[in-house]
């Protein structure tokens, strides 16, 4: 399985370190502290080359992250907490 790490803090790095032990390959890392964060998520190279994106960012970043990833048909696992107020909106985005 090819994964994209969205956020590369403690949890993102840990997932990246553990991935090979679970037959997963880190296809890329998108760090929200980068000025090109949204552009990097929109990069067409991810479409079809990533099985899942794992998000460990911030609650404020979740809505634009999910929107960008869903637009490319990339499955998403949200490890970020505190975004529950946007759940209804995000359900519509991924639908």
HELIX and SHEET records of a PDB file:
HELIX    1   1 UNK A   10  UNK A   19  1                                  10    
HELIX    2   2 UNK A   20  UNK A   22  5                                   3    
HELIX    3   3 UNK A   37  UNK A   41  1                                   5    
HELIX    4   4 UNK A   44  UNK A   46  5                                   3    
HELIX    5   5 UNK A   59  UNK A   71  1                                  13    
HELIX    6   6 UNK A   84  UNK A   86  5                                   3    
HELIX    7   7 UNK A   87  UNK A   94  1                                   8    
SHEET    1   A 4 UNK A  25  UNK A  30  0                                        
SHEET    2   A 4 UNK A   2  UNK A   6  1                                        
SHEET    3   A 4 UNK A  52  UNK A  55  1                                        
SHEET    4   A 4 UNK A  75  UNK A  78  1                                        
END                                                                             
